[in-house]
């Protein structure tokens, strides 16, 4: 799937099952804290997960790559960041996991 990047964006390999994340080099980029938090969460098979203030969507994407959750929802109020996270979901073909992987408020 072809995903269009803005001039200040890049695609990073998150080192998990080939998953990638779009990040804006002029904005917040995820760090080790997001990776630690995603690894700290115990997600059972068939569980539903919600990430409030998901930002770039890094935590839901990591959880999608390491769990068998039934539904993963990331909620973000910043339109530009939400749109970037949505493109990352599409880039990784994760929209089929749940219709609500990301939701804008």
C-alpha positions in Angstrom: 0.0 0.0 0.0 1.3 3.4 -1.0 1.3 5.9 1.9 2.1 9.6 1.1 4.5 11.3 3.5 4.6 14.9 4.3 8.0 16.8 3.8 8.9 16.5 7.5 7.8 12.9 8.0 9.7 9.6 8.0 8.9 5.9 8.3 10.6 4.1 11.1 11.0 0.3 11.5 9.8 -0.5 15.1 11.7 -3.8 15.1 8.6 -6.0 15.7 7.2 -8.3 13.0 8.0 -5.7 10.3 5.8 -3.1 11.7 6.5 0.5 10.8 5.5 3.9 12.1 5.2 7.3 10.5 6.7 10.1 12.6 7.1 13.8 12.1 10.7 14.9 12.6 9.5 18.3 13.7 7.2 16.9 16.4 7.2 14.4 19.1 8.8 11.0 18.3 8.2 8.0 20.4 10.9 6.9 22.8 11.8 3.9 25.0 9.0 4.7 27.4 6.3 3.8 24.9 8.0 0.5 24.2 8.3 -0.2 27.9 4.7 0.6 28.5 3.5 -1.6 25.6 5.6 -4.4 27.0 4.4 -3.9 30.6 0.7 -4.3 29.6 -0.6 -7.9 29.9 -3.1 -8.3 27.1 -5.1 -11.6 27.0 -6.3 -13.3 23.9 -9.6 -11.7 22.8 -9.2 -8.7 25.0 -10.1 -5.1 24.2 -7.5 -2.4 24.7 -7.8 1.4 24.8 -5.0 3.9 24.6 -6.1 7.4 25.5 -4.0 10.1 24.0 -2.4 7.7 21.6 -0.3 10.3 19.7 1.4 8.6 16.8 -0.3 5.2 17.6 2.9 3.6 18.7 1.5 1.7 21.7 -1.6 0.3 19.9 0.6 -0.8 17.0 3.1 -2.5 19.3 0.3 -4.2 21.2 -1.2 -5.3 17.9 2.1 -6.9 17.0 2.6 -8.7 20.3 -0.8 -9.8 21.3 -4.0 -11.5 20.2 -6.3 -8.7 21.3 -9.7 -8.7 19.7 -10.0 -4.9 19.5 -7.4 -2.1 20.0 -8.6 1.5 20.2 -6.3 4.5 20.2 -8.0 7.8 20.9 -6.4 11.1 19.9 -7.8 14.7 19.9 -5.0 16.4 17.8 -6.3 16.1 14.2 -2.8 16.1 12.5 -1.4 13.5 14.8 -4.6 11.4 14.5 -4.3 11.5 10.7 -0.6 10.5 10.9 -1.4 7.6 13.2 -4.2 6.5 10.9 -1.8 6.4 8.0 0.6 4.2 10.2 -2.3 1.8 10.8 -3.0 1.6 7.1 0.8 1.2 6.3 0.8 -1.9 8.5 -2.5 -3.3 7.3 -3.9 -3.2 10.8 -7.2 -1.7 10.0 -8.5 -5.3 9.6 -7.9 -6.1 13.3 -10.6 -3.7 14.3 -12.7 -1.0 12.7 -11.8 1.2 15.6 -8.0 0.9 16.0 -7.9 4.7 16.1 -10.7 7.0 16.8 -10.7 10.8 16.7 -12.6 12.7 19.3 
